């Protein structure tokens, strides 16, 4: 699949084992992609993912974050003796409808934590 209209002036090359090359060849079989195109797309996909997460990993992350949010808030409401059926329905509804901002906040926190640990801060 030759990209038209988009220039790729830089070149990166790498070596693969026969086994890995055959896996890539098998992956592109029946598509319009070449092995080179597939590798470029794989590299760019990895580069552009949020904190290195694939789409399926992001879905799983979102669900874990929502569960963490619900458990934390539910336990706090229980501890404060404010957990009612109506209040819990509101919390669940909020978590379902606002998953993106909840997950984004969690990603920001994770990113800050990762940056601090990679720079040697505690």
ROSE-715527 format. One record per residue: residue in three letters; residue number from 0; x negated, y, z of N, C-alpha, C in turn. Coordinates in nm, 4 decimals, m for minus. Last residue first. Example, Ala and Ser with C-alpha at 12.3 -4.5 7.8 and 13.67 -1.06 7.14 Angstrom:
# residues 2
residu | num | n_X | n_Y | n_Z | ca_X | ca_Y | ca_Z | c_X | c_Y | c_Z
Ser | 1 | m1.2850 | m0.2250 | 0.7080 | m1.3670 | m0.1060 | 0.7140 | m1.2900 | 0.0030 | 0.7870
Ala | 0 | m1.3190 | m0.5690 | 0.7800 | m1.2300 | m0.4500 | 0.7800 | m1.3200 | m0.3300 | 0.7800
END
This chain:
# residues 122
residu | num | n_X | n_Y | n_Z | ca_X | ca_Y | ca_Z | c_X | c_Y | c_Z
Unk | 121 | m1.0667 | 1.1195 | 4.4170 | m0.9821 | 1.0287 | 4.4960 | m0.8548 | 1.0946 | 4.5375
Unk | 120 | m1.2477 | 1.1218 | 4.1044 | m1.1800 | 1.1878 | 4.2169 | m1.0997 | 1.0846 | 4.2937
Unk | 119 | m1.3564 | 1.0066 | 3.8792 | m1.4212 | 0.9793 | 4.0069 | m1.3585 | 1.0497 | 4.1246
Unk | 118 | m1.2290 | 1.0206 | 3.6435 | m1.3253 | 1.1274 | 3.6687 | m1.3924 | 1.1117 | 3.8045
Unk | 117 | m1.0562 | 0.8082 | 3.6576 | m1.1632 | 0.8011 | 3.5571 | m1.2671 | 0.9101 | 3.5780
Unk | 116 | m0.8805 | 0.8938 | 3.8572 | m0.9652 | 0.7769 | 3.8841 | m1.0776 | 0.7652 | 3.7822
Unk | 115 | m0.7606 | 1.1134 | 3.7321 | m0.8368 | 1.1325 | 3.8564 | m0.9307 | 1.0153 | 3.8808
Unk | 114 | m0.6376 | 0.9873 | 3.5162 | m0.7395 | 1.0888 | 3.4907 | m0.8251 | 1.1132 | 3.6147
Unk | 113 | m0.4518 | 0.8224 | 3.6477 | m0.5560 | 0.7622 | 3.5652 | m0.6696 | 0.8612 | 3.5388
Unk | 112 | m0.2918 | 1.0185 | 3.7689 | m0.3619 | 0.9209 | 3.8519 | m0.4779 | 0.8587 | 3.7743
Unk | 111 | m0.1903 | 1.1449 | 3.5413 | m0.2712 | 1.2213 | 3.6372 | m0.3532 | 1.1275 | 3.7247
Unk | 110 | m0.0465 | 0.9284 | 3.4306 | m0.1550 | 0.9904 | 3.3560 | m0.2476 | 1.0685 | 3.4492
Unk | 109 | 0.1457 | 0.8865 | 3.6293 | 0.0508 | 0.7809 | 3.5962 | m0.0707 | 0.8377 | 3.5241
Unk | 108 | 0.2850 | 1.1300 | 3.6150 | 0.2200 | 1.0900 | 3.7395 | 0.1134 | 0.9843 | 3.7134
Unk | 107 | 0.3782 | 1.1087 | 3.3499 | 0.2913 | 1.2201 | 3.3889 | 0.2146 | 1.1856 | 3.5161
Unk | 106 | 0.5408 | 0.8817 | 3.3760 | 0.4245 | 0.8789 | 3.2867 | 0.3261 | 0.9904 | 3.3201
Unk | 105 | 0.7353 | 0.9846 | 3.5519 | 0.6523 | 0.8716 | 3.5955 | 0.5271 | 0.8598 | 3.5082
Unk | 104 | 0.8463 | 1.1789 | 3.3853 | 0.7846 | 1.2188 | 3.5121 | 0.6902 | 1.1095 | 3.5620
Unk | 103 | 0.9469 | 1.0114 | 3.1874 | 0.8441 | 1.1106 | 3.1535 | 0.7708 | 1.1578 | 3.2778
Unk | 102 | 1.1434 | 0.8703 | 3.3296 | 1.0262 | 0.7996 | 3.2764 | 0.9130 | 0.8963 | 3.2427
Unk | 101 | 1.3199 | 1.0829 | 3.3809 | 1.2669 | 1.0030 | 3.4920 | 1.1398 | 0.9316 | 3.4475
Unk | 100 | 1.3869 | 1.1740 | 3.1228 | 1.3111 | 1.2612 | 3.2145 | 1.2512 | 1.1850 | 3.3332
Unk | 99 | 1.5052 | 0.9214 | 3.0247 | 1.3913 | 0.9873 | 2.9599 | 1.3181 | 1.0813 | 3.0548
Unk | 98 | 1.7255 | 0.8604 | 3.1890 | 1.6086 | 0.7735 | 3.1893 | 1.4868 | 0.8431 | 3.1297
Unk | 97 | 1.9730 | 0.9674 | 3.2488 | 1.8544 | 1.0526 | 3.2547 | 1.7251 | 0.9722 | 3.2576
Unk | 96 | 2.1744 | 0.7791 | 3.2517 | 2.1863 | 0.8915 | 3.1586 | 2.0601 | 0.9771 | 3.1503
Unk | 95 | 2.0919 | 0.6027 | 3.4540 | 2.1175 | 0.5525 | 3.3192 | 2.1144 | 0.6669 | 3.2172
Unk | 94 | 2.0766 | 0.7677 | 3.6767 | 1.9566 | 0.6957 | 3.6324 | 1.9731 | 0.6446 | 3.4895
Unk | 93 | 2.3461 | 0.8508 | 3.6966 | 2.2404 | 0.9492 | 3.6721 | 2.1156 | 0.8801 | 3.6166
Unk | 92 | 2.4677 | 0.6049 | 3.7551 | 2.5040 | 0.6770 | 3.6336 | 2.3959 | 0.7785 | 3.5974
Unk | 91 | 2.3522 | 0.5518 | 4.0037 | 2.3312 | 0.4600 | 3.8906 | 2.3610 | 0.5284 | 3.7585
Unk | 90 | 2.4542 | 0.7704 | 4.1500 | 2.3090 | 0.7511 | 4.1360 | 2.2795 | 0.6616 | 4.0163
Unk | 89 | 2.7300 | 0.7242 | 4.1359 | 2.6731 | 0.8476 | 4.0808 | 2.5234 | 0.8318 | 4.0547
Unk | 88 | 2.7475 | 0.4782 | 4.2693 | 2.7897 | 0.4866 | 4.1291 | 2.7321 | 0.6113 | 4.0624
Unk | 87 | 2.6648 | 0.5632 | 4.5223 | 2.5813 | 0.4684 | 4.4482 | 2.6173 | 0.4682 | 4.3001
Unk | 86 | 2.8810 | 0.7254 | 4.5956 | 2.7486 | 0.7854 | 4.5826 | 2.6575 | 0.6953 | 4.5002
Unk | 85 | 3.0850 | 0.5319 | 4.6062 | 3.0934 | 0.6433 | 4.5113 | 2.9568 | 0.7061 | 4.4872
Unk | 84 | 2.9948 | 0.3696 | 4.8158 | 3.0170 | 0.3134 | 4.6834 | 3.0191 | 0.4227 | 4.5776
Unk | 83 | 2.7378 | 0.5391 | 4.9989 | 2.8762 | 0.4951 | 4.9811 | 2.8869 | 0.4384 | 4.8401
Unk | 82 | 2.4875 | 0.6159 | 5.2079 | 2.5157 | 0.5341 | 5.0905 | 2.6607 | 0.4866 | 5.0925
Unk | 81 | 2.3975 | 0.7492 | 5.4243 | 2.4789 | 0.8257 | 5.3301 | 2.5169 | 0.7443 | 5.2070
Unk | 80 | 2.2043 | 0.6850 | 5.6155 | 2.3434 | 0.6447 | 5.6366 | 2.4394 | 0.7250 | 5.5484
Unk | 79 | 1.9457 | 0.7162 | 5.5571 | 2.0152 | 0.8372 | 5.6024 | 2.1622 | 0.8110 | 5.6326
Unk | 78 | 1.8938 | 0.4619 | 5.4622 | 1.8269 | 0.5063 | 5.5846 | 1.8949 | 0.6291 | 5.6437
Unk | 77 | 2.0460 | 0.4698 | 5.2235 | 2.0777 | 0.3750 | 5.3311 | 2.0189 | 0.4210 | 5.4631
Unk | 76 | 1.9062 | 0.6641 | 5.0825 | 2.0463 | 0.6877 | 5.1174 | 2.0915 | 0.5945 | 5.2291
Unk | 75 | 1.6615 | 0.5264 | 5.0567 | 1.6672 | 0.6529 | 5.1298 | 1.8105 | 0.6856 | 5.1720
Unk | 74 | 1.7414 | 0.3075 | 4.9028 | 1.6902 | 0.2842 | 5.0384 | 1.6929 | 0.4116 | 5.1214
Unk | 73 | 1.8146 | 0.4458 | 4.6667 | 1.9119 | 0.3650 | 4.7414 | 1.8680 | 0.3398 | 4.8841
Unk | 72 | 1.5718 | 0.5587 | 4.5874 | 1.6825 | 0.6465 | 4.6251 | 1.7871 | 0.5706 | 4.7064
Unk | 71 | 1.4218 | 0.3198 | 4.5399 | 1.3756 | 0.4250 | 4.6299 | 1.4880 | 0.5137 | 4.6785
Unk | 70 | 1.5866 | 0.1848 | 4.3549 | 1.5526 | 0.1232 | 4.4833 | 1.5103 | 0.2298 | 4.5835
Unk | 69 | 1.5969 | 0.3696 | 4.1389 | 1.7192 | 0.3259 | 4.2075 | 1.6892 | 0.2667 | 4.3452
Unk | 68 | 1.3227 | 0.3907 | 4.0724 | 1.4002 | 0.5088 | 4.1086 | 1.5243 | 0.4688 | 4.1893
Unk | 67 | 1.2669 | 0.1259 | 4.0033 | 1.1938 | 0.1891 | 4.1133 | 1.2704 | 0.3115 | 4.1642
Unk | 66 | 1.4368 | 0.0999 | 3.7813 | 1.4575 | 0.0150 | 3.8999 | 1.3884 | 0.0760 | 4.0211
Unk | 65 | 1.3163 | 0.2876 | 3.6120 | 1.4556 | 0.3066 | 3.6552 | 1.4850 | 0.2242 | 3.7794
Unk | 64 | 1.0647 | 0.1691 | 3.5818 | 1.0754 | 0.3020 | 3.6425 | 1.2177 | 0.3267 | 3.6918
Unk | 63 | 1.1398 | m0.0639 | 3.4493 | 1.0753 | m0.0734 | 3.5807 | 1.0863 | 0.0599 | 3.6536
Unk | 62 | 1.2405 | 0.0461 | 3.2125 | 1.3286 | m0.0316 | 3.2991 | 1.2709 | m0.0456 | 3.4401
Unk | 61 | 1.0118 | 0.1718 | 3.1066 | 1.1316 | 0.2503 | 3.1384 | 1.2232 | 0.1760 | 3.2341
Unk | 60 | 0.8485 | m0.0552 | 3.0644 | 0.8086 | 0.0493 | 3.1590 | 0.9294 | 0.1314 | 3.2026
Unk | 59 | 0.9965 | m0.1793 | 2.8594 | 0.9791 | m0.2467 | 2.9879 | 0.9400 | m0.1462 | 3.0959
Unk | 58 | 0.9618 | 0.0161 | 2.6626 | 1.0973 | m0.0218 | 2.7053 | 1.0904 | m0.0880 | 2.8427
Unk | 57 | 0.6843 | 0.0105 | 2.6370 | 0.7491 | 0.1335 | 2.6846 | 0.8904 | 0.1034 | 2.7327
Unk | 56 | 0.6474 | m0.2423 | 2.5313 | 0.5934 | m0.2140 | 2.6639 | 0.6569 | m0.0884 | 2.7223
Unk | 55 | 0.7664 | m0.2043 | 2.2837 | 0.8276 | m0.2994 | 2.3773 | 0.7742 | m0.2783 | 2.5186
Unk | 54 | 0.5870 | m0.0106 | 2.1770 | 0.7302 | 0.0183 | 2.1910 | 0.7960 | m0.0756 | 2.2925
Unk | 53 | 0.2851 | m0.0080 | 2.3767 | 0.3602 | m0.0333 | 2.2545 | 0.5074 | m0.0010 | 2.2805
Unk | 52 | 0.0781 | 0.2228 | 2.5448 | 0.1915 | 0.1308 | 2.5488 | 0.2555 | 0.1153 | 2.4116
Unk | 51 | m0.1264 | 0.4099 | 2.5846 | m0.1601 | 0.2774 | 2.5351 | m0.0462 | 0.1774 | 2.5355
Unk | 50 | m0.0060 | 0.6472 | 2.6587 | m0.0888 | 0.5746 | 2.7555 | m0.1134 | 0.4308 | 2.7136
Unk | 49 | 0.1867 | 0.6210 | 2.3841 | 0.1787 | 0.6885 | 2.5130 | 0.1062 | 0.5996 | 2.6128
Unk | 48 | 0.0041 | 0.5812 | 2.0772 | 0.0962 | 0.5319 | 2.1796 | 0.0775 | 0.6102 | 2.3086
Unk | 47 | m0.1821 | 0.6515 | 1.8871 | m0.0698 | 0.7423 | 1.9096 | 0.0305 | 0.6943 | 2.0139
Unk | 46 | m0.3656 | 0.4434 | 1.8752 | m0.4110 | 0.5773 | 1.9082 | m0.2958 | 0.6683 | 1.9501
Unk | 45 | m0.2078 | 0.2331 | 1.7845 | m0.2704 | 0.2248 | 1.9165 | m0.3122 | 0.3631 | 1.9648
Unk | 44 | m0.1486 | 0.3301 | 1.5303 | m0.0408 | 0.3011 | 1.6249 | m0.0958 | 0.2988 | 1.7664
Unk | 43 | m0.4044 | 0.3394 | 1.4183 | m0.3308 | 0.4643 | 1.4392 | m0.2146 | 0.4446 | 1.5370
Unk | 42 | m0.4634 | 0.0620 | 1.4122 | m0.5489 | 0.1548 | 1.4871 | m0.4746 | 0.2846 | 1.5175
Unk | 41 | m0.2582 | m0.0315 | 1.2460 | m0.2713 | m0.0841 | 1.3823 | m0.3545 | 0.0105 | 1.4682
Unk | 40 | m0.3133 | 0.1080 | 1.0089 | m0.1876 | 0.1315 | 1.0792 | m0.1947 | 0.0830 | 1.2240
Unk | 39 | m0.5645 | m0.0062 | 0.9503 | m0.5512 | 0.1376 | 0.9715 | m0.4250 | 0.1680 | 1.0505
Unk | 38 | m0.4901 | m0.2764 | 0.9194 | m0.5829 | m0.2394 | 1.0262 | m0.5757 | m0.0899 | 1.0563
Unk | 37 | m0.3251 | m0.2513 | 0.6928 | m0.2704 | m0.3054 | 0.8177 | m0.3588 | m0.2649 | 0.9352
Unk | 36 | m0.5075 | m0.1601 | 0.5015 | m0.3938 | m0.0760 | 0.5400 | m0.3372 | m0.1206 | 0.6746
Unk | 35 | m0.6765 | m0.3869 | 0.4883 | m0.7297 | m0.2560 | 0.5288 | m0.6175 | m0.1636 | 0.5762
Unk | 34 | m0.5045 | m0.5812 | 0.3894 | m0.5632 | m0.6008 | 0.5222 | m0.6176 | m0.4680 | 0.5756
Unk | 33 | m0.2283 | m0.4030 | 0.2430 | m0.3530 | m0.4768 | 0.2323 | m0.4034 | m0.4976 | 0.3750
Unk | 32 | 0.1301 | m0.4248 | 0.2181 | 0.0081 | m0.3813 | 0.2851 | m0.1113 | m0.4669 | 0.2451
Unk | 31 | 0.3662 | m0.5138 | 0.1319 | 0.2911 | m0.4327 | 0.0364 | 0.1589 | m0.3849 | 0.0952
Unk | 30 | 0.4004 | m0.8612 | 0.2286 | 0.4248 | m0.7177 | 0.2444 | 0.3490 | m0.6435 | 0.1355
Unk | 29 | 0.3219 | m1.1211 | 0.2009 | 0.4629 | m1.0913 | 0.1751 | 0.4988 | m0.9456 | 0.1991
Unk | 28 | 0.0737 | m1.1001 | 0.4475 | 0.1304 | m1.1790 | 0.3369 | 0.2797 | m1.1471 | 0.3226
Unk | 27 | m0.0156 | m0.9807 | 0.6721 | 0.0190 | m0.8926 | 0.5598 | 0.0806 | m0.9673 | 0.4427
Unk | 26 | m0.0627 | m1.2013 | 0.8425 | 0.0287 | m1.0949 | 0.8848 | 0.0741 | m1.0092 | 0.7667
Unk | 25 | m0.2601 | m1.3405 | 0.7093 | m0.1296 | m1.4042 | 0.7274 | m0.0234 | m1.2993 | 0.7621
Unk | 24 | m0.4677 | m1.1569 | 0.7373 | m0.4206 | m1.1936 | 0.6035 | m0.2815 | m1.2564 | 0.6106
Unk | 23 | m0.4951 | m1.1706 | 1.0163 | m0.4519 | m1.0457 | 0.9526 | m0.3984 | m1.0737 | 0.8131
Unk | 22 | m0.5834 | m1.4354 | 1.0403 | m0.4608 | m1.3928 | 1.1089 | m0.4061 | m1.2642 | 1.0467
Unk | 21 | m0.8223 | m1.4223 | 0.8999 | m0.7131 | m1.5039 | 0.8462 | m0.5803 | m1.4688 | 0.9120
Unk | 20 | m0.9688 | m1.2625 | 1.0756 | m0.9384 | m1.2130 | 0.9418 | m0.8225 | m1.2909 | 0.8802
Unk | 19 | m0.9901 | m1.4351 | 1.2966 | m0.9135 | m1.3102 | 1.3087 | m0.8764 | m1.2538 | 1.1721
Unk | 18 | m1.1487 | m1.6407 | 1.1768 | m1.0177 | m1.6710 | 1.2369 | m0.9315 | m1.5447 | 1.2470
Unk | 17 | m1.3824 | m1.5128 | 1.1097 | m1.2993 | m1.5704 | 1.0036 | m1.1582 | m1.5938 | 1.0547
Unk | 16 | m1.4103 | m1.2084 | 1.3013 | m1.4373 | m1.3514 | 1.2816 | m1.3470 | m1.4001 | 1.1679
Unk | 15 | m1.5056 | m0.8898 | 1.1684 | m1.4086 | m0.9804 | 1.2291 | m1.4565 | m1.1238 | 1.2120
Unk | 14 | m1.6480 | m0.5612 | 1.1944 | m1.6572 | m0.7017 | 1.1564 | m1.5530 | m0.7825 | 1.2339
Unk | 13 | m1.5586 | m0.2427 | 1.0579 | m1.5909 | m0.3322 | 1.1686 | m1.5898 | m0.4745 | 1.1179
Unk | 12 | m1.5571 | 0.1048 | 0.9722 | m1.5589 | m0.0368 | 0.9352 | m1.5963 | m0.1186 | 1.0585
Unk | 11 | m1.4069 | 0.4017 | 0.8743 | m1.4523 | 0.3225 | 0.9877 | m1.4511 | 0.1776 | 0.9415
Unk | 10 | m1.4160 | 0.7122 | 0.7157 | m1.4205 | 0.5670 | 0.7016 | m1.4728 | 0.5051 | 0.8305
Unk | 9 | m1.2204 | 1.0000 | 0.6252 | m1.3140 | 0.9310 | 0.7139 | m1.3041 | 0.7797 | 0.6982
Unk | 8 | m1.0171 | 1.1023 | 0.4635 | m1.1563 | 1.1243 | 0.4243 | m1.2580 | 1.0469 | 0.5090
Unk | 7 | m0.7354 | 1.0366 | 0.3533 | m0.8082 | 0.9749 | 0.4627 | m0.9573 | 0.9873 | 0.4326
Unk | 6 | m0.4463 | 1.2212 | 0.2652 | m0.5868 | 1.1909 | 0.2459 | m0.6460 | 1.1312 | 0.3721
Unk | 5 | m0.1395 | 1.1699 | 0.1193 | m0.2093 | 1.1801 | 0.2470 | m0.3538 | 1.1367 | 0.2266
Unk | 4 | m0.0442 | 1.1289 | m0.1349 | m0.0211 | 1.2573 | m0.0728 | m0.0942 | 1.2749 | 0.0593
Unk | 3 | 0.0076 | 0.7852 | m0.0798 | 0.0019 | 0.8962 | m0.1744 | 0.0306 | 1.0248 | m0.0995
Unk | 2 | m0.1573 | 0.5000 | 0.0163 | m0.0890 | 0.6183 | 0.0665 | m0.1022 | 0.7301 | m0.0364
Unk | 1 | m0.1047 | 0.1835 | m0.1087 | m0.1852 | 0.3042 | m0.1184 | m0.1022 | 0.4233 | m0.0748
Unk | 0 | m0.0851 | m0.1174 | 0.0000 | 0.0000 | 0.0000 | 0.0000 | m0.0890 | 0.1227 | 0.0000
END
